[in-house]
Amino acid sequence: MPVPVVAGTVEKKDAPIYLNGIGTVQAFNTVTVAPRVDGEIKQVAFTEGQDVQKGDLLAQIDPAPYQAAYDQAVAKKAQDEAQLVNAKLNMKREEDLLAKKAVSIQERDTQQALTDQLDATVKADAAAIQSAKVQLDYTRIVAPIAGRTGIRLVDQGNVVHSGGNAGIVVLTQLQPITVVFTLREQDLVEIKKQGGAPTDFKVLAVDRDTTTVLDTGTLAVFDNQIDQTTGTIKLKATFPNEKFQLWPGQFINARLLLTTRKDGLVVPASVVQRGPQGSFAFVIKGDDTVEIRPVKVGPIEQGMALIESGLEAGERVVVDGQYKLQPGSHVKIAEAPAGGPRGAGQPGGGVHAGGQHGSAAHAGGPPK
């Protein structure tokens, strides 16, 4: 009797080859916004979880004492400028009198020194005004970067101090965002073989279910050393995160696109069987009998295996039901059961360069 089997076809298509690693999402920039002057917080101008732009007001410290210091510095400069004007007038008179020999050179020099002293005082007053202005500006706590605010750390009415460890809020930049992930040191060799800059490599951020692609980004940098304890190297990738699907601290699967095999031969992974002589597949011939064909299997990923040699495009192969087959067995093509072997059209599908050639072994293996 013909043996019912599920059949598939050897397909020729571009097969992307990925390197898989575990990664952690990190904010592109993280800033703890802290006060730079002492004073009472008069206003908290942001809402927790709000997106702010660079320069937006976050909090207002009581500006009264700093405004008074600024006004005092301005008045002091005006006072010294008036004295400088008077000193310059006296200096001109001293020059005229010296020309008429009505005063001594010493008296003229003394007036010159007084004029220079007042001129320096006015310059110092200008610097004091600038310092007071800076302190006054620091009473307005503004966002140093564009990002999203976290939980408020200080409430309105509290007195804050500069130089302390406490901040007003933590601001994180979520667009773009980065993912730090690890790969084996052998994978770094494969990446180097491809050549090009790190930014030439595409990276997929995949959810922990290993199928949902959260975002697509580019590799930014390799770490400058390999961890000798684990034999791994850290890499960082940058993602636009337009839909905010990546969040700081989130664990994700990072998939680095190493290369794409043009016109590669792919079959469902369950086609590949293991026996004493190595990997093989059952090929369905035109008369609906099967033959055992030794195959050389490349990477396997997402239920699809890349075949290096042994099969040709368009050939029919047995996907399920191999355990009842022997060379020359007649087969009857049956429908694939629900939840059967998956095809190549999955999110992030491709083949993994370090994948295991795993599949169910044929009960008796290929005949010797």
C-alpha positions in Angstrom: 0.0 0.0 0.0 1.2 3.5 -0.7 2.6 5.3 2.3 0.9 8.6 3.0 3.4 11.4 3.3 3.5 15.2 3.3 5.5 16.5 0.3 7.3 19.7 -0.3 9.3 21.3 -3.1 12.9 22.3 -3.1 12.8 26.1 -3.7 15.4 28.4 -5.0 15.3 31.8 -3.3 17.6 34.3 -1.7 18.4 33.0 1.8 19.4 35.6 4.4 21.9 34.3 6.9 21.7 35.7 10.4 23.8 35.7 13.6 21.7 35.5 16.7 22.4 37.1 20.0 20.7 38.1 23.2 20.5 41.9 23.8 19.4 44.6 26.1 17.7 47.8 25.0 19.4 51.0 26.3 18.4 54.6 25.9 20.4 56.5 23.4 21.0 59.2 26.1 20.0 59.2 29.7 20.2 62.4 31.8 19.4 62.9 35.5 18.2 66.5 35.4 19.5 68.1 38.7 19.4 71.7 40.0 22.5 73.8 39.6 21.6 76.4 42.2 20.0 76.3 45.6 16.4 77.3 46.3 12.8 76.4 46.6 11.0 74.8 43.7 8.2 77.2 42.8 6.9 75.2 39.8 7.1 71.7 38.3 6.4 72.3 34.6 6.3 68.8 33.2 4.0 65.8 33.4 5.4 62.4 34.2 5.9 60.4 31.0 5.7 63.6 28.8 7.8 63.9 25.7 9.8 67.2 25.8 12.1 69.0 23.4 15.5 70.3 24.2 15.2 73.6 26.1 11.6 73.0 27.4 11.0 74.2 31.0 10.9 71.4 33.5 11.0 73.2 36.8 11.4 76.8 38.2 13.4 77.5 41.3 12.6 80.7 43.2 14.5 83.4 41.3 14.0 86.3 43.8 17.5 86.1 45.5 19.3 85.6 42.2 17.4 88.5 40.6 18.4 90.7 43.5 22.1 89.7 43.1 21.9 90.4 39.4 20.3 93.9 39.9 23.0 94.6 42.5 25.7 93.7 40.1 24.2 95.9 37.4 24.0 98.9 39.8 27.6 98.4 41.0 28.8 98.5 37.4 26.9 101.7 36.7 28.4 103.3 39.9 32.0 102.3 38.8 31.4 103.5 35.3 30.4 106.9 36.6 33.7 107.1 38.6 35.6 106.0 35.6 34.2 108.8 33.5 35.1 111.3 36.2 38.6 109.8 36.4 39.1 110.1 32.7 38.0 113.8 32.8 40.5 114.5 35.6 43.2 112.7 33.6 42.6 115.0 30.6 42.9 118.0 32.9 46.1 116.6 34.4 47.5 116.2 30.8 46.7 119.9 30.0 48.2 121.1 33.3 51.3 119.0 32.7 51.8 120.6 29.3 51.7 124.0 31.0 54.0 122.6 33.7 51.4 123.4 36.3 51.5 119.9 37.8 54.3 117.3 38.2 54.7 114.1 36.2 54.1 112.2 39.5 50.6 113.7 39.9 49.8 112.9 36.3 50.9 109.3 36.8 48.9 108.9 40.0 45.7 110.0 38.1 46.6 107.6 35.3 46.8 104.7 37.8 43.5 105.7 39.3 41.9 105.7 35.8 43.3 102.3 35.0 42.1 100.9 38.3 38.6 102.1 37.7 38.7 100.7 34.2 39.6 97.2 35.6 36.8 97.6 38.2 34.3 98.2 35.5 35.4 95.1 33.6 35.2 93.0 36.8 31.7 94.4 37.3 30.8 93.2 33.8 32.0 89.7 34.7 30.0 89.8 37.9 26.9 90.7 36.0 27.5 87.8 33.6 28.0 85.4 36.6 24.8 86.7 38.3 22.9 86.3 35.0 24.1 82.7 34.7 22.9 81.9 38.2 19.6 83.6 37.5 19.2 81.5 34.3 19.9 78.3 36.3 16.7 78.9 38.3 15.0 77.8 35.1 15.6 74.0 34.9 15.3 73.1 31.2 15.6 69.8 29.3 19.2 69.3 28.1 18.0 66.8 25.4 14.9 65.8 23.7 13.3 62.8 25.3 10.7 61.4 27.6 10.4 62.2 31.3 10.2 59.6 34.0 8.7 59.6 37.4 9.0 63.0 39.2 11.7 62.8 41.9 11.0 66.1 43.7 7.7 67.8 44.4 6.9 71.5 44.3 7.8 73.4 47.4 10.9 71.4 48.3 14.2 73.2 48.7 16.9 71.7 46.5 20.6 72.1 46.5 23.2 72.1 43.7 25.8 69.4 43.7 23.6 66.9 45.5 22.8 63.4 44.3 19.1 64.0 44.0 17.7 65.1 40.7 14.4 66.5 39.5 13.6 63.8 36.9 15.4 61.3 34.7 15.1 62.1 31.0 15.7 59.4 28.4 16.0 59.7 24.7 14.0 56.9 23.1 14.3 58.0 19.4 16.7 56.7 18.3 17.5 53.9 20.7 20.3 51.4 21.1 20.6 47.6 21.7 23.7 46.1 23.2 24.0 42.4 22.4 26.6 39.6 22.4 27.9 37.2 19.8 30.5 34.5 19.9 34.0 35.5 19.1 33.9 33.1 16.1 31.0 35.2 14.8 33.2 38.3 14.8 35.5 36.5 12.4 32.6 35.8 10.0 31.6 39.5 10.2 35.1 40.6 9.4 35.2 38.3 6.3 32.2 40.2 4.9 34.3 43.4 5.0 32.8 46.9 5.1 32.0 49.2 8.0 29.8 48.2 10.9 27.0 50.4 9.7 26.8 48.2 6.5 25.1 45.4 8.6 21.4 45.3 9.3 20.2 44.2 12.7 16.7 43.0 13.6 15.2 43.4 17.1 13.0 40.4 17.6 10.7 39.9 20.5 11.3 37.0 23.0 8.8 34.9 21.0 11.6 34.8 18.3 9.1 35.7 15.5 7.8 39.2 16.0 10.2 41.8 14.5 10.0 44.9 16.7 12.3 47.2 14.7 15.1 47.2 12.1 18.3 49.1 12.7 22.0 49.2 11.8 25.1 48.0 13.6 26.9 50.9 15.2 30.1 49.5 16.8 32.0 46.4 18.0 33.4 46.5 21.5 37.2 46.9 21.6 37.9 43.6 23.3 36.6 40.1 23.7 35.4 38.8 27.1 37.8 36.0 27.8 35.6 34.5 30.4 32.6 33.8 28.1 34.3 34.0 24.7 31.9 36.6 23.5 32.0 40.1 22.2 29.6 43.0 22.7 28.1 44.9 19.8 25.8 47.9 19.7 23.1 48.6 17.2 21.0 51.7 16.6 17.2 51.6 15.9 14.9 54.5 14.9 12.2 53.2 17.3 9.5 55.1 15.5 6.7 53.1 17.2 8.3 53.0 20.6 8.3 49.2 20.6 11.7 49.1 22.2 12.0 50.2 25.8 15.1 50.7 28.0 15.9 47.6 30.0 14.0 45.3 27.7 15.5 42.0 26.8 15.3 41.1 23.1 16.8 38.8 20.5 19.1 40.6 18.2 19.6 39.1 14.7 22.5 40.5 12.6 22.1 40.0 8.9 25.5 38.5 8.0 24.9 37.9 4.3 22.3 36.8 1.8 22.9 33.6 -0.2 21.6 34.4 -3.7 19.4 31.7 -5.3 20.0 29.3 -2.4 18.1 26.0 -2.2 15.8 25.8 0.8 13.5 23.1 2.2 11.6 22.7 5.4 13.9 21.6 8.2 12.0 18.3 8.7 13.1 17.2 5.3 16.6 16.7 6.5 17.1 13.3 8.2 20.1 12.0 10.1 21.6 8.5 9.7 24.8 6.5 10.1 26.1 7.9 6.9 25.2 11.5 7.6 22.4 13.7 6.5 20.0 12.6 3.8 16.5 13.3 2.4 13.7 11.3 0.8 13.2 12.4 -2.8 9.9 11.6 -4.5 10.5 10.5 -8.1 8.1 10.8 -11.0 6.6 7.3 -10.4 5.7 8.3 -6.8 8.5 6.1 -5.3 11.2 7.5 -3.1 14.9 7.4 -3.1 17.4 8.3 -0.4 19.6 11.2 -1.4 22.6 12.2 0.7 22.6 16.0 1.3 25.0 18.5 2.6 23.1 20.9 4.9 23.9 24.5 5.6 22.4 26.6 8.3 18.9 25.9 9.7 16.7 28.6 11.0 13.0 29.4 11.4 12.0 25.9 10.2 13.9 26.2 6.9 17.2 24.5 6.0 19.7 25.7 3.4 20.9 22.8 1.2 24.5 23.1 0.1 24.4 20.1 -2.2 22.4 16.9 -3.0 19.1 18.4 -4.2 17.9 20.4 -7.2 15.4 23.1 -7.4 11.9 21.9 -8.2 12.4 18.4 -6.8 9.8 16.9 -4.5 10.9 15.8 -1.1 9.2 14.2 1.9 8.4 16.7 4.6 6.6 14.4 7.0 6.0 10.6 7.3 9.6 9.4 6.7 9.6 6.9 9.5 7.5 4.5 7.4 9.6 4.8 4.3 12.3 2.6 2.7 14.1 3.1 -0.6 11.7 2.4 -3.4 8.5 2.8 -1.3 5.4 4.0 -3.0 4.0 7.2 -1.5 0.6 8.9 -1.5 0.7 12.7 -1.0 -1.4 13.8 1.9 -2.3 17.2 3.2 0.0 18.9 5.8 -1.5 18.8 9.3 -2.4 22.0 11.1 0.7 23.5 12.8 3.0 21.5 10.6 6.4 22.6 9.3 6.6 26.3 8.7 7.6 28.0 5.5 10.1 30.7 4.8 7.6 33.6 4.8 7.8 34.3 8.5 8.8 37.6 10.1 12.6 37.7 10.3 12.9 34.4 8.5 16.2 33.3 7.2 19.0 30.9 8.2 21.2 31.2 11.2 24.9 30.8 10.6 25.4 28.9 13.8 22.3 26.8 13.8 22.2 23.1 14.6 21.2 20.7 11.9 18.4 19.2 14.0 15.7 16.9 12.7 14.1 13.6 13.5 16.4 10.7 12.5 15.1 8.1 10.2 14.3 4.9 12.2 16.6 2.7 10.2 18.8 5.2 8.5 19.8 4.9 4.9 20.7 1.4 3.8 24.3 0.6 3.4 
